[in-house]
Amino acid sequence: MPRKGSHPAYKPKREYRYTVKDIAELAGTTRNALNVAKVRGKIDPGDFKSVVSFLTRRIIDKRLKGDLFAPAARVAKRGGKTGSQVSRKRPKKAVGRR
């Protein structure tokens, strides 16, 4: 127990950093969508209070839409090929016997 009137023990300050990519991932949007929100004045990435309120609104909106177990980030759909588009080659013509 420290003596009365003594200085408190030194505690180093902690710094926390986040990027636009981190905010977009937590909000479940793309970076482009986050930039649109920034231009429209819905979020200021430099202001922590603005970031927290934006993320809170996004989470509440998802819950109200019934998406209770939404992933933290939206999984981007890649332009994969379907079964019929695997090859651009034409199918071989059937050689029939006459």
Order of alpha helices (4+ residues) and beta strands (2+ residues): alpha-alpha-alpha
